[in-house]
Amino acid sequence: MKKHLSLIAILFIFGCKSNAQEIKEAKTFEITKTDEEWKAQLTNKQYYILRQAGTERPFTSELLGNKKTGTYVCAACNTPLFKSEHKFKSGTGWPSFDREIKGNVDYSTDYDIGVARTEEHCATCGGHLGHVFNDGPRETTGKRHCINGAALKFVPSKE
């Protein structure tokens, strides 16, 4: 009986530790609000994506086919995140960019699907934007910032 209890205890101790269960390091952002404040400010879809790290369905974003000149800003706090000249058609169903506006996007690692992915956040409010992959245009950065359109607002250039 003691052997069984020891084995169960060992399995429990080692079986409960995995990368997927690591707690993300708490970071303080310039703009912080309560969940109630975010819910009052954002649409349900924006809240799901920006505050709960959700993902919109592919090919549903109004910004996917946008070809206008301007800047894509955080839908929660208006921080400039991406420029239109860095947007490209990736065929994935989400707005894609080959680079971010330096200093305005923050990164972490998530294991939500069982493998490590680089997650992108607004550096000002911490809102979840999407993920960055290394399968972007080779002639530029080689990066594909795969971003949920609902996490963004488009601000056209004043021409």
C-alpha positions in Angstrom: 0.0 0.0 0.0 2.9 2.4 0.9 4.4 1.7 -2.6 1.2 2.7 -4.3 0.8 5.9 -2.2 4.5 6.9 -2.9 4.0 6.3 -6.6 0.8 8.3 -6.7 2.5 11.2 -4.8 5.5 11.2 -7.2 3.2 11.1 -10.3 1.1 13.9 -8.8 4.1 16.1 -8.1 5.8 15.6 -11.5 2.6 15.3 -13.5 1.2 18.7 -12.5 4.3 20.6 -13.7 4.2 21.6 -17.4 5.1 24.6 -19.4 1.5 25.2 -20.3 0.7 25.8 -16.6 3.5 28.3 -15.9 2.0 31.6 -14.7 2.9 34.5 -16.9 5.1 37.1 -15.1 2.9 40.0 -14.0 3.7 43.2 -15.8 2.5 46.6 -15.1 1.3 48.6 -18.1 0.9 52.4 -18.4 -2.8 52.0 -18.8 -4.5 49.7 -16.4 -8.3 49.3 -15.8 -10.5 46.9 -14.0 -12.4 44.2 -16.0 -15.6 46.2 -15.5 -14.0 49.3 -17.0 -12.6 47.4 -20.0 -16.0 45.8 -20.6 -17.7 49.2 -20.5 -15.2 50.6 -23.1 -14.8 47.7 -25.5 -17.3 45.7 -27.6 -17.8 42.1 -26.6 -15.5 40.9 -29.4 -12.8 43.4 -28.6 -12.9 42.4 -24.9 -12.7 38.7 -25.8 -9.6 39.3 -27.9 -7.8 42.1 -26.1 -8.5 41.1 -22.5 -9.1 37.3 -22.7 -6.5 36.5 -25.5 -9.2 35.3 -27.8 -8.9 34.9 -31.6 -11.4 36.1 -34.2 -12.5 33.8 -37.0 -10.3 34.1 -40.1 -11.5 36.3 -43.0 -14.0 38.2 -40.8 -12.0 41.4 -40.1 -13.1 44.5 -41.9 -9.4 45.5 -41.8 -8.2 42.5 -43.7 -8.6 44.0 -47.2 -7.9 47.6 -46.2 -5.5 49.1 -48.6 -5.6 52.7 -47.4 -2.6 54.6 -46.1 -2.4 55.2 -42.4 -1.7 53.7 -39.0 -3.2 50.7 -37.2 -3.7 51.6 -33.5 -4.7 49.6 -30.4 -8.5 49.5 -30.2 -8.3 49.8 -26.4 -5.8 52.7 -25.9 -5.0 54.2 -29.4 -1.3 53.3 -29.2 0.1 53.3 -32.8 1.1 49.6 -33.5 1.6 49.0 -37.2 1.9 51.2 -40.4 0.0 50.5 -43.5 3.1 50.3 -45.7 4.2 47.2 -43.7 0.9 45.3 -44.2 0.8 42.4 -46.6 -1.6 39.8 -47.9 -0.6 36.6 -46.1 -3.6 34.5 -47.1 -4.1 33.4 -43.5 -7.3 35.4 -42.9 -5.9 37.9 -40.5 -4.3 41.3 -41.1 -0.6 40.7 -41.3 2.4 43.0 -41.0 6.1 42.4 -41.5 7.1 44.7 -38.6 5.7 46.6 -35.7 6.2 50.2 -34.6 9.3 49.7 -32.4 8.6 50.1 -28.6 4.8 49.9 -29.0 4.4 46.1 -29.1 5.4 43.8 -26.2 6.0 40.1 -26.5 5.5 37.0 -24.3 5.4 33.2 -24.9 2.2 31.3 -24.7 1.7 27.6 -24.7 -2.1 27.7 -25.2 -2.1 25.1 -28.0 0.6 23.0 -26.5 3.6 24.5 -28.3 5.5 27.7 -27.7 4.3 30.7 -29.7 5.3 34.4 -29.5 2.3 36.3 -28.4 2.0 40.1 -29.1 0.5 42.7 -26.7 0.0 46.4 -26.8 3.0 47.8 -24.8 0.8 50.5 -23.3 -2.3 48.6 -22.1 -1.3 45.0 -22.4 -4.1 44.1 -24.8 -3.6 40.8 -26.7 -3.1 41.5 -30.4 -2.1 38.1 -31.9 1.1 36.2 -32.6 4.3 36.7 -34.6 5.7 33.9 -36.9 8.9 33.5 -38.9 7.1 32.9 -42.2 6.7 36.4 -43.5 8.1 38.1 -46.6 11.8 37.1 -47.0 12.6 40.2 -48.9 11.8 42.4 -45.9 11.9 41.1 -42.3 10.8 37.5 -42.7 8.2 38.1 -39.9 4.5 37.7 -40.0 2.7 39.6 -37.3 -0.7 37.8 -37.4 -3.1 40.3 -35.8 -6.7 40.1 -34.8 -8.5 42.9 -36.7 -10.8 43.6 -33.8 -7.8 44.5 -31.6 -7.0 47.3 -34.0 -8.5 50.6 -35.2 -7.3 52.2 -38.5 -6.4 55.9 -38.6 -6.1 57.1 -42.2 -3.2 59.4 -43.0 -4.0 63.1 -43.5 -3.1 63.7 -47.1 
